[in-house]
């Protein structure tokens, strides 16, 4: 005992001995720093009471020494106080038995050697090797970040660790990944201000040095947010920054829920993990940038080749459906996308109809019509600004809501590109590229998709335009054939009638019959030509409508009167169902009668004899509706969409029994639209009748138009005294027949064929009226009229224009030249005689 005591007291190494049945403690001066603050109270106390927390680990070593065997414990952890702070230390403890004079073991001698630096160094090297080995096998930044947070949290025994990236430009940082020891709410995506750390903490981090906060509530460097961090479970904080080019770009952050002293070794270990992580991130990103550069060059070449293939394909395709299907399939295969399809958008009903699917065989096709709201109505609204791109719909705020994301998830859509087709300021169609996994769509790929979409739509529009041109050309040919047929039809009886008049001696009955034939056929030809002129004027915008208050009840009555002879001839039953109150619209009465009469005329023509026709009129607060229906041959589904096009007509037969040029409905549509209305056609199919409905804006609070005060009646030739007339026309036959007609009415007629001779004759005799053709040789009818007005004998004479020019501008020119009246060839005899009667009365 004396020798052992002398040994330890004289030694400079930390040593102690435990003696006696209670193992009383005796130690030297070198051991005093390892006793924390318990010296000298522990001197002579039992060993088990000196270190009660460490005794379970020390007891086996002590008992072995008491059994007479020397033993030791290597790198035994022993927390101590050093410089007034808790410190984790490691020691190697060598125990030897102590014997009394009789050789009996009465105690133990312990020689202590601190191995803290070696243990820390070995531990640090082991962590470094683990970090390097783990990160070396990783090739994606997100994997490296996740691994770094996990290593930091486990090795530093943290409650939470996270990786943040900073944006010095706007002074913020965002949590990109976090690791937690328990199931705490994730912090990914959280953003905060860098200023929350305070200027001192930020200045330290920008130097690249770690920021160690023992207690956030008491650290003066966190004056504003310390209590907030502590309430969130971050009482102690350790931040290891990443600084590049003097900019704070990222950081690894560790949290502890309780105050904690971040000793030098802990900070060094955290810095090692962070530095290895930064190196791995820089390596992976550099490798990725290199791969991206090489891939982009390769991809650009591939994309250019792909564009050529698409162009070659589109040159060969002439079917819109095949254009959609094949371009979608080419895009899908090139992009390795899950699904490619087109969709037509109905902005009024907010519906999208999908078609022309390509799928990779994993996801299902998407066909049919769906409400746009299922996919986010605002997303379709944003397509007016251009292409819509999302790399991850589950995390995209535009699609991650509870009302939208489940619909995408059910369709296996995780990422998407949508290219819109906007025409005339409205969204009409879209090209959809879907993938069932998150995917970053590069700018080059998006441009390629937009290019293919535009090429596909242009090709479809080209094909449709070519089809429309071919259809128009075919209809033109059919129309010209019809026109030739329709014009030959009346010419044949007119020619035959003329030959009859030349055969044999005059016969009153024969003359009467042939005259009636000629009159009917001329009226028919006049109607055909009037239709052609009407359509020409309307389509060129040359029609000037009257703007009167018109009661559609009167319009319908006048139209029925016009068509009644045809209705009666075909023995149809006509039913009228008209609203009792006035139906006032603003428009041209003559043109509105023409619209309704055309519809009635079609109904009568295309309904088998003895059919049923109906005219219905109804009134709403905003509109007046007129419906003309029949139980006739109906309209096939193929013809219905084009029934209002020029030259469109029901199925033609060689006998042309219905007649007409197919202009009537085109004229109806144009005239109704000029009145601010619309017309629609409906039919259940062949032999199931048709219905045409006109909608016109209603004039409310309008006065009821009064009836026409004038009454029309037939003017029989020869009922007034004869007038002295001069007829000037270079067409000898036309001048002769009209002259004979006027003479039959009791008038004296001088026929002239040259304007100069007419002027000379007019100066020598007095005439009550002059009937002048406009297209005269040498001097047109306008100039002749002006010169006649200058002759004293003709100052009061009536000037009548008789011409084949019937446009509004021609009538205006005639009035300006001094004409009193205007007639279009062939002249209506009744109207002409009525005019002459008024001249006689004057």
KEMIKOL-200048 format. One record per residue (C-alpha): residue in one letter; x, y, z. Coordinates in steps of 0.2 Angstrom, whole numbers, plus 5000, padded with zeros to 4 digits. Layout:
AXYZ...
//
This chain:
X500050005000X501450125005X502450084989X500850104978X500450274986X502150334985X502150284966X500550374961X501050534971X502650544963X502050514945X501550644933X500250534924X498450534931X498350384943X497350324957X497150174969X495650104978X496050014994X495149905007X493549825007X492649985002X493950024989X494250194996X494950314983X496650394983X497350494968X498850604963X498850784958X498850744939X497150654941X496350804949X495850884932X494850724928X493750734944X492650884937X492250984953X492150844965X493950864972X494350854986X492650784992X492950614984X494650584992X494450425003X492650394997X492150214990X492550204972X490650154967X490150324975X491350424966X490750384949X489050304951X488550334933X490150254926X490250114939X489349984929X490649994916X492150004928X491549864940X492049714928X493849794926X494049824945X493349644950X494649564937X496049654945X495449614963X495449434957X497349454954X497349484936X498049644928X496749714915X496449864905X494949954896X495450044880X494550204874X493350214888X492150364885X492150474900X491250644900X492150774910X492150964913X493451054904X493651244905X491951244914X491051154900X490550974898X491750884887X491650704879X493350624883X494050444880X495350354891X496350194892X496250124909X497549994915X497149904931X498349804942X498049714958X498749784975X499349664988X499749675007X501249615015X500549435015X500249444996X498349454998X497549574985X496749714995X496549844981X496849904963X497950024955X497350124939X498450204927X497450324916X497950384898X496850504889X496550454871X495250584866X496250664851X496650494844X494850434846X494150594838X495350584824X494950404820X493150434822X493250584810X494250484797X492950344798X491550464795X492450544781X492750374773X490950334775X490350494768X491550484753X491150304750X489250334751X489250494740X490450414727X489050294722X487750434719X487450524703X485950634706X485950794716X484350754726X485150584732X486750674738X485750804747X484650674755X486150564760X487050724768X485550764779X485450584785X487350574789X487350734798X485750694808X486450524813X488250564817X487850724827X486350634835X485150784830X483250794830X483250864813X484450904798X484050994782X484851064766X484351244761X484751344745X484851534746X484451674734X485551824738X484651924725X482951924734X483651884751X482851724755X483151534757X482151384754X482251214762X482551084748X482650924759X482550884777X482850734788X481950704805X482250574819X480350564821X478850584811X478850774811X477950884798X479150904783X479951074780X480251044761X479751194751X479751314766X480451494762X481051624774X482051784774X483951784776X483851934787X482951824801X484751764806X485251944810X486752044802X488051964814X487551784810X487451824791X489151904791X489851754799X489051634787X489651734772X491451704778X491151514776X491251484795X489951374804X488651464815X488451374831X486951434842X486851344859X485151424864X484151524851X483151614864X484751684872X485951704857X486151894854X486451854835X484651804833X483751954841X482151944830X481851754827X482651664842X480951624851X480151574835X481551454831X481451374848X479551364847X479751264831X480951134839X482651224835X483251274852X485051234847X485651264829X487151224819X487351294801X488751244790X488751364775X489251344757X490051494749X490551514731X491251674723X490951764739X489051724738X488151614751X487251484740X486751344752X486951264769X486751104780X485851144795X485651044811X484351064825X484151014843X482651034853X483651074869X485051194872X486751114866X488551154866X489251124849X491051084853X492451104842X492450924837X490650924833X490851074822X492350994813X491350834810X489850934803X491051034792X491850874785X490150804780X489650964772X491250984763X491150814756X489350844751X489851004742X491150924733X490050774727X488650904722X489951004712X490550844704X488850774700X488250944693X489850964682X489550784675X487750824672X488150984663X489450894652X488150764649X486850894645X487950984633X488350824624X486550764624X485950934619X487050934603X486450754600X484650804603X484750954592X485350844578X484050714582X482650844583X483150924566X483050754558X481450714567X480750884560X481250824542X480350664545X478750754551X478750864536X478950714524X477550634532X476350784532X476750804513X476050624510X474550634521X472850704515X471650644529X471550754544X471250614556X472750524550X473750684552X473250694570X473550504573X475250484565X476050654571X475450604589X476250434587X477950504580X478050634594X477650494607X478950384601X480250514599X479950594617X479650424625X478050504632X476650404641X475250484630X475050604616X473350664610X472450804603X470850894610X469551014603X469051144615X467251224616X467451384625X465551414627X465251254635X466951234644X467151064637X468650974629X468550824618X470050714616X470450614601X471950534591X472850444606X474550374606X475050284622X476550184627X475550034632X475650074651X474350204652X472650194645X471950294630X470950454634X469450484623X467750574625X467150744631X467550804648X467250974658X468751084657X468551114676X469150934679X470850984674X470751164681X469751284671X471051424674X472351314666X471351314650X471151504652X472951524653X473251444636X472751604627X474551664633X475451514625X476051344629X475751274647X477151164655X477251074671X478650954677X477750884692X475850914693X475750844710X476850984717X476251114704X475151244713X474051254697X473651064698X474051004716X472351064723X471150924730X469850964717X471150944702X472550824706X471550674709X470850684692X472650694684X473250554696X471750444690X472350464672X474150434676X474750614672X476150674682X476950794670X476250874654X476551004640X474951074632X475151174615X473651284611X472951324594X472151494595X471151564580X470351734579X470751764597X469951604604X470651434609X469951294598X471151144599X472651084610X474050954608X474350864625X475950774629X475750674645X477050574656X476650464671X478250514680X478950694684X479950754670X480850914666X480350974649X481851074641X481551234631X482251134616X480950994618X479551124621X479951214605X480051044596X478251004602X477651174597X478351164580X477650984577X475951054583X475951204572X476451094557X475050964560X473751104562X474351194546X474351024537X472550994543X472051164537X472851144521X471950984518X470351054523X470651204512X471051094497X469450994501X468451144502X469151214485X468851044477X467051044483X466851224478X467551184461X466351034459X464851134465X465351274452X465351144438X463751074444X463051254445X463551294428X462851134422X461251174431X461251354424X461451294406X460051174409X458851294418X459151424404X458951304390X457251244398X456351414395X457251444378X456551284371X454651334372X455051514368X455951464352X454551344348X453251474351X454151594339X454051464326X452251434329X451851614326X452751614309X451851454303X450251484293X448951624293X448751714310X447551624322X446951724337X446851564349X448651504343X449351684346X448551694363X449251524368X450951554362X451051724370X450551654387X451951524385X453251654380X452651764395X452851624407X454551564401X455151744401X454551764419X455451604424X457051664416X456951834424X456751744441X458351644438X459351804433X458651894448X459151764460X460951764452X461051954454X460351954471X461651834477X463051924468X462452094477X462252014494X463951924494X464852074488X464052184501X463152294488X461352274495X460752424505X459352374517X457852484521X457752514540X455852514543X454852454558X454052294551X452752184558X453252004553X451451954553X451152054537X452851994530X452251814532X450551864524X451351934509X452551794507X451151664508X450251764494X451751754483X451951564485X450051524486X449951484467X451351344469X450551284485X448851264477X449651184461X450451054472X448851034483X449851064499X448951104515X449651264523X449451294542X449851464550X450251484569X450551664572X450751754588X449251874590X450252024596X451352134584X453052054580X454052214576X455752204569X456852334560X457252294542X456852294524X455052234521X455352184503X456952074508X456051994523X454651944512X455951874500X456751774514X455051694520X454451664502X456051574498X455851464513X454051424508X454451404490X455751274495X454551184506X453251174493X454551114480X455350984490X453750914497X452750774488X451050834481X449750834494X450950874508X450850974524X451751144526X451751254542X452251424547X452451464565X452951634573X453351664591X453951804601X455251814616X455751974625X457251984614X456851894597X455551854585X455551674578X454851614562X454851434558X454451354541X454251164541X453651024530X453450844529X454450824512X455950744507X457050804521X458850834522X460250704524X461450714538X462850734525X462050884517X461350974532X463051064537X463151144520X461351174516X461651364517X463151364505X463151434488X462451314475X462051184488X460451084484X459650924488X460150764478X460050804460X459150694447X459350704428X457650764426X457950914437X456050904442X456251034456X457151164446X458151304453X459951354455X460351314473X460451494478X458851514488X459551464505X461151554503X460251714499X459051684514X460551664526X461451814519X459851924521X459451864538X461251904544X461152074536X459652104547X460652054563X459851884564X460251704561X459451554552X459551364556X459051204547X458551044555X457950874548X457850704556X458450634539X457850584522X455950584519X455650644537X455350834533X456350994536X456251144547X457051314545X457051434559X457351624558X457851724573X457751914571X458052044585X456452114591X456052294592X455152324609X453952474612X453852504593X452352574586X451352454575X451652494557X450152554547X449552464531X450152524515X448952654509X449152624491X448252484483X448952394468X447952344454X448152274436X448452404423X447652344406X448452424391X447452554382X446452614397X447152794396X447452914381X448952874370X450552954373X451953004360X453452904365X455252884359X456052714362X458052714359X458852534360X460252474349X459552294350X458352294335X457352144341X457152204358X456652384352X455352314340X454552194352X454452334366X453752454353X452452334347X451952304366X451752494368X450752524352X449552384358X449252494373X448752644362X450352744362X451252814347X453052754347X454552814338X455952684338X457752744336X459352634337X460752774337X460852914351X461353044338X459853014327X458753014343X459353184348X459053254331X457353184330X456953244348X457353424343X456153414328X454553344337X453753344354X453753184365X452853144381X454153014387X455852944382X456252754385X458152744384X459352594384X460952624395X462152524384X462052624368X463452634355X464452794354X463452884368X462752784384X461052814390X461552924404X462453054393X460953044381X459753084395X460753234400X460753304383X458853274381X458553374397X459453524389X458253524374X456853654377X455553534370X456053394382X456253484398X454553424404X454653244396X454753094407X456452994405X456352804408X457952694409X457752524402X459252414404X460052254409X461052334423X460052314439X461252354453X460952494466X462352594460X461652584442X459952654448X460952794458X461852844442X460252844432X459452964444X460953074444X460853084425X459053144425X457952984423X456252984432X456052794432X457152644430X456652464423X457752314422X457552204407X456452104403X455252244407X453752214418X452352264406X451152304420X452352414429X452752504413X450952534408X450552594426X451952724424X451352784407X449552804415X450252914428X451153014414X449453024405X448553084421X449853214424
//
